[in-house]
Amino acid sequence: MATTESVMPRPGRVAPKPMAGRKTQKPSSAPVLFLTLIGVVLVHVLFCIGVSAYAGGPKNVVWSVWGYEAHVIFGEAQFDINMVLSFIPFDVLFGFALAVIVGFMVRLPFFRDRVYHTIVDVKKRLMLQLSASADEVESIIKNDPENNSRLLARREDINIESVQSEIDAINGAQRYLDGKGSWMTGLTMYMKYHFVEEYANKVQGAAYGGAAFLIIVVGIRGLKFIPAQ
């Protein structure tokens, strides 16, 4: 067990340079693309089956080509649906989401690599927050949470809850890489400490853009520029 002085750096000490990430060849994304393609087809089939069920059964849906175009009778309303044009954005979105979940569950190298580099980044963050060396951070990560709480309580320049949360996330993600932890810990680590921080604004912007497009299309339809069907 390391002594208090070796584990807890002094506040006035100059922060060491973060450790350099290990240079490794990135795993191929081909398995992810293959899983996404399977997911897209599966989701599209489910959407097509859902349309038949929503219309009241196969008798109310006349397919010109199954999965591509259909004439739907819904009560007194009748309309044609191009399934590919209507559902392809949702097919890709949910198909990719399904591929990600399956990929994390079976621990594909592509996703394991993302989790590994996220762990490295969070360790670098801890080094800067605690003004600690790489060895000291490793010692703190392996230390008992109660001991860490007592030691970190002496530091007024850090957020104890935030640091402990990062330590718990690192330990959980490491168990995932070792094949002992739940796939959710690996996914949570990557989403919370990498994806959300890097792409939150872009995702939010895309959501606002989609909402604006929907409002414009509905407005144009209301003005009769687009036929109701």
C-alpha positions as CSV (number, residue, x, y, z in Angstrom):
1,M,0.0,0.0,0.0
2,A,1.5,3.3,-1.0
3,T,2.0,6.0,1.7
4,T,-0.3,9.1,1.8
5,E,2.5,11.3,0.4
6,S,3.2,9.0,-2.5
7,V,-0.5,8.6,-3.4
8,M,-1.7,12.2,-2.8
9,P,0.4,14.9,-4.5
10,R,0.6,18.3,-2.9
11,P,-1.6,21.1,-4.3
12,G,1.4,23.3,-5.0
13,R,3.2,20.7,-7.1
14,V,3.4,21.3,-10.8
15,A,1.3,18.9,-12.8
16,P,3.3,16.4,-14.8
17,K,2.8,16.0,-18.5
18,P,0.0,13.5,-19.3
19,M,1.2,10.1,-20.4
20,A,1.2,9.6,-24.1
21,G,-1.5,7.3,-25.5
22,R,-0.3,4.0,-26.8
23,K,0.0,3.9,-30.6
24,T,-1.8,0.9,-31.9
25,Q,-3.4,0.0,-35.2
26,K,-7.1,0.8,-35.1
27,P,-9.3,-2.3,-35.5
28,S,-11.3,-2.7,-38.7
29,S,-14.8,-1.2,-38.7
30,A,-16.0,-3.8,-41.3
31,P,-17.8,-6.0,-38.6
32,V,-19.7,-2.9,-37.4
33,L,-20.8,-2.0,-40.9
34,F,-21.9,-5.6,-41.5
35,L,-23.9,-5.6,-38.2
36,T,-25.4,-2.2,-39.2
37,L,-26.5,-3.6,-42.5
38,I,-28.2,-6.6,-40.9
39,G,-29.8,-4.2,-38.4
40,V,-31.1,-1.9,-41.2
41,V,-32.8,-4.9,-42.9
42,L,-34.2,-6.2,-39.7
43,V,-35.6,-2.9,-38.6
44,H,-37.1,-2.2,-42.1
45,V,-38.8,-5.6,-42.0
46,L,-40.3,-4.8,-38.6
47,F,-41.5,-1.4,-39.8
48,C,-43.2,-3.1,-42.8
49,I,-44.9,-5.7,-40.6
50,G,-45.9,-2.9,-38.3
51,V,-47.6,-1.0,-41.1
52,S,-49.7,-4.1,-41.9
53,A,-50.6,-4.6,-38.3
54,Y,-51.5,-0.9,-37.8
55,A,-53.7,-0.9,-40.9
56,G,-55.8,-3.8,-39.5
57,G,-54.1,-6.8,-41.2
58,P,-52.6,-7.9,-44.5
59,K,-56.0,-7.5,-46.3
60,N,-55.8,-3.7,-45.9
61,V,-52.3,-3.5,-47.4
62,V,-51.6,-4.2,-51.1
63,W,-47.9,-4.5,-51.9
64,S,-46.6,-3.8,-55.3
65,V,-43.2,-5.0,-54.1
66,W,-43.0,-6.2,-50.5
67,G,-40.9,-3.9,-48.4
68,Y,-40.8,-1.3,-51.1
69,E,-44.2,0.2,-51.9
70,A,-47.7,-0.5,-50.7
71,H,-51.2,0.8,-51.0
72,V,-52.7,1.1,-47.5
73,I,-56.4,1.2,-46.6
74,F,-56.9,2.7,-43.2
75,G,-60.6,3.1,-42.4
76,E,-61.9,5.4,-45.0
77,A,-58.5,6.8,-45.9
78,Q,-56.4,5.3,-48.6
79,F,-52.8,6.2,-49.4
80,D,-49.6,4.9,-51.0
81,I,-46.4,4.5,-49.1
82,N,-42.9,4.2,-50.4
83,M,-41.4,2.2,-47.6
84,V,-37.8,2.8,-48.5
85,L,-38.2,6.6,-48.8
86,S,-40.3,6.8,-45.7
87,F,-38.3,4.6,-43.3
88,I,-34.7,4.7,-44.5
89,P,-33.7,7.3,-41.9
90,F,-35.2,5.3,-39.1
91,D,-33.8,2.0,-40.5
92,V,-30.3,3.4,-40.5
93,L,-30.6,5.0,-37.0
94,F,-32.1,2.0,-35.2
95,G,-30.0,-0.4,-37.3
96,F,-26.8,1.3,-36.2
97,A,-28.0,1.5,-32.6
98,L,-28.7,-2.3,-32.7
99,A,-25.2,-2.9,-34.2
100,V,-23.6,-0.8,-31.4
101,I,-25.4,-2.7,-28.7
102,V,-24.6,-6.1,-30.2
103,G,-21.0,-5.0,-30.8
104,F,-20.5,-4.0,-27.1
105,M,-22.2,-7.2,-26.0
106,V,-19.9,-9.5,-28.0
107,R,-16.9,-7.2,-27.3
108,L,-15.9,-6.5,-30.9
109,P,-12.3,-5.2,-31.1
110,F,-13.6,-2.0,-32.7
111,F,-15.6,-1.1,-29.6
112,R,-13.0,-2.4,-27.1
113,D,-10.5,-0.1,-28.7
114,R,-12.8,2.9,-28.1
115,V,-13.3,1.9,-24.5
116,Y,-9.5,1.5,-24.0
117,H,-8.7,4.9,-25.3
118,T,-11.5,6.5,-23.3
119,I,-9.9,5.0,-20.2
120,V,-6.6,6.5,-21.2
121,D,-8.1,9.9,-21.7
122,V,-9.9,9.8,-18.3
123,K,-6.7,8.8,-16.6
124,K,-5.0,11.8,-18.2
125,R,-7.8,14.0,-16.8
126,L,-7.2,12.6,-13.3
127,M,-3.5,13.3,-13.6
128,L,-4.3,17.0,-14.3
129,Q,-7.0,17.2,-11.7
130,L,-4.9,15.7,-8.9
131,S,-1.5,17.1,-10.2
132,A,-0.3,13.5,-10.0
133,S,2.0,11.2,-12.0
134,A,0.8,8.2,-13.9
135,D,1.9,5.8,-11.2
136,E,0.1,7.8,-8.5
137,V,-3.1,7.8,-10.5
138,E,-2.8,4.0,-10.9
139,S,-2.4,3.7,-7.1
140,I,-5.4,5.9,-6.4
141,I,-7.5,3.9,-8.9
142,K,-6.6,0.6,-7.2
143,N,-7.1,2.1,-3.7
144,D,-10.2,1.5,-1.6
145,P,-13.0,4.1,-2.2
146,E,-13.2,4.9,1.5
147,N,-9.5,5.5,1.8
148,N,-9.6,7.7,-1.3
149,S,-12.4,9.7,0.2
150,R,-10.4,10.3,3.4
151,L,-7.3,11.2,1.4
152,L,-9.1,13.4,-1.2
153,A,-11.0,15.2,1.6
154,R,-7.8,17.0,2.4
155,R,-7.8,18.6,-1.1
156,E,-9.9,21.7,-1.4
157,D,-9.1,22.3,-5.1
158,I,-10.9,19.2,-6.4
159,N,-14.5,17.8,-6.6
160,I,-14.4,14.5,-4.6
161,E,-17.6,13.2,-6.1
162,S,-16.5,13.9,-9.7
163,V,-13.1,12.2,-9.1
164,Q,-14.6,9.1,-7.5
165,S,-17.1,8.9,-10.3
166,E,-14.3,8.8,-12.8
167,I,-12.4,6.2,-10.8
168,D,-15.5,4.0,-10.6
169,A,-16.0,4.4,-14.4
170,I,-12.4,3.4,-15.1
171,N,-12.6,0.3,-12.9
172,G,-15.9,-0.7,-14.4
173,A,-14.6,-0.2,-18.0
174,Q,-11.4,-2.1,-17.2
175,R,-13.5,-5.1,-16.0
176,Y,-15.4,-4.9,-19.3
177,L,-12.1,-5.1,-21.2
178,D,-11.0,-8.0,-19.1
179,G,-14.3,-9.8,-20.0
180,K,-15.6,-9.8,-16.5
181,G,-17.9,-6.8,-16.4
182,S,-21.2,-6.0,-18.0
183,W,-21.3,-4.6,-21.6
184,M,-23.2,-1.7,-20.2
185,T,-20.2,-0.5,-18.2
186,G,-18.1,-0.3,-21.4
187,L,-20.9,1.5,-23.3
188,T,-21.5,3.9,-20.4
189,M,-17.8,4.8,-20.2
190,Y,-17.6,5.5,-23.9
191,M,-20.8,7.5,-24.1
192,K,-20.3,9.6,-21.0
193,Y,-16.7,10.4,-21.2
194,H,-16.1,10.6,-25.0
195,F,-19.2,10.6,-27.2
196,V,-21.3,13.1,-25.2
197,E,-18.3,15.4,-24.6
198,E,-17.3,15.3,-28.3
199,Y,-20.6,15.2,-30.2
200,A,-23.3,16.6,-27.8
201,N,-23.6,19.9,-29.7
202,K,-23.7,18.2,-33.1
203,V,-26.4,15.8,-32.0
204,Q,-28.4,18.6,-30.5
205,G,-28.0,20.7,-33.7
206,A,-29.1,17.8,-35.8
207,A,-32.2,17.3,-33.6
208,Y,-33.1,21.0,-34.0
209,G,-32.5,20.8,-37.8
210,G,-34.8,17.8,-38.0
211,A,-37.5,19.5,-36.0
212,A,-37.3,22.6,-38.2
213,F,-37.5,20.5,-41.4
214,L,-40.6,18.8,-40.0
215,I,-42.3,22.1,-39.2
216,I,-41.6,23.4,-42.7
217,V,-42.9,20.3,-44.4
218,V,-46.1,20.2,-42.2
219,G,-46.6,24.0,-42.9
220,I,-46.2,23.6,-46.6
221,R,-48.7,20.6,-46.6
222,G,-51.1,22.8,-44.6
223,L,-50.9,25.4,-47.3
224,K,-51.8,22.7,-49.9
225,F,-48.5,22.9,-51.8
226,I,-48.0,19.2,-51.0
227,P,-50.9,16.8,-51.8
228,A,-52.4,15.2,-48.6
229,Q,-51.5,11.7,-49.7
